[in-house]
Amino acid sequence: MRTDAGNLLWDPPNALDRPLLDKIAELGGAAAIVASHRHMDGSQMSLSHRLGNVPVLVHSADRHGFSGKTR
């Protein structure tokens, strides 16, 4: 989702390849990643690190099982 306040990545794909990272950069980077559920938390945290440690937003009910730092 593109906004004036920054781009939001909602449940990004599990495949973190160079074309995906280049496209995100082309569109202005990411302000945050939203995880609608936690089964892909490893790839979401990896993507966060590759994008400058942007926050990964997780529902409080899922936060207990998430493998990284969330908000």
C-alpha positions, 0 to 999 in steps of 0.5 A: 500500500502506497501512502504519503507517510510511506509504503506499507507491505502487507503480507509480503511473499516468502521469496525474497529475491533481488527483483522484489527488493529492487521493486520495493526500492523503486516504489520508495522503500517501505515504512513498515511490514504488516503480518496478518498472521505469523506463519511467515514471520521468518521471511518478514523479519528477514525482509525487515532487516534487508529494508533497514530494520523497518518495523513488523506490525503484528496483532497482539494475539500473535505477538507471543509466537513471533520470532523477532522484534515487532510493534 
